[in-house]
């Protein structure tokens, strides 16, 4: 696996045990720097690459909450429009 990872990432010595903590920290820093502006691509990246349990859980919960809020917004939008229409017709 080490040799394949080295070719994939283009680093001759990538895959040494000391390299993984640096990569882990780089993903953590990326998440902490951009978590206020999540995009679908970023969220997919974080959920795939984060290795720090606390940050992975946070990212997963925030993604779930965002998806639920969006689903609620889509569900209620037509009902709100109908209520507004009925309210204006009653005047």
N, C-alpha and C positions, 0 to 999 in steps of 0.2 A: 504494500500500500504506500509506503514512504516514497518509493521511486515514482509511482504513478502520481502522487500528490505533487511531487517536485516538478514533474513535467506539466501538470495541469496549471499550477500556479506560477510556473516560470522561474522558480527559485531553486538553485542547486542544492541548498541545504535546508529547504523548507521541510517540515515534518519532524525536525528535532523537537524534543520535549520542551525546550525553552521557547520555541516559536509559538506554541499554542496559547500560552497565557497572554502574549502580546496581541494575538488575533482576537482573543476573547475580549480583552480590554478595548480594542479598537471598535468592536461591534457595540460594546456597552457605551462607549463615548458617543458613537453615532446615534444610538437610541436616545441617550440623555440630551443630546443637542437638538434632536429633531422630533421628539415625541409630541410637541405641541402642534406640529404641522404634519400629521400622518397622511400619507397617500397610500393607496392600495399596494403599490410596489414596495414602499417602505415597510408597511405592516407585514407583507409576505416575507420580506427579507428578515425582519426582526424575529418573526415567529419561527423561521427556519434556522437562523444563525445565532440567536442569543443563547448563551450557555449559563448566564448567571440566573439562578432560579427566581430570585425576587423580581428582577427586571422582566424575565420571561412571563411570569405570572401577571405582572402589571400590564405588560403589552397585550397579553391574551384577554384580560378582563376589560381593558379599555376598548379593544377591538370589538368584543362582544357587546359592550354597552353602546358603542357607536352604531353597530348594525341593528340593535334593537330599537334605538331612537329613530333611525332612518325608516325601519319597517313601521313603527308607530306613526311617523309623519305621513308616510304614503297611505296608511290605512285611514287616518283621520282626515286627510285633506279633502276628499270628496264629501265626506259627511259634514264638515264645516261649511263647505260651499253650499250644500243643500240647506243647512240651517240658516245661513245668511240669506239665501234666496227666499225661504219661507218667511223669515222675519221681515224682509222688505215687502213681500206680497201682502202681508197682514196689515200694513200701514194704510 
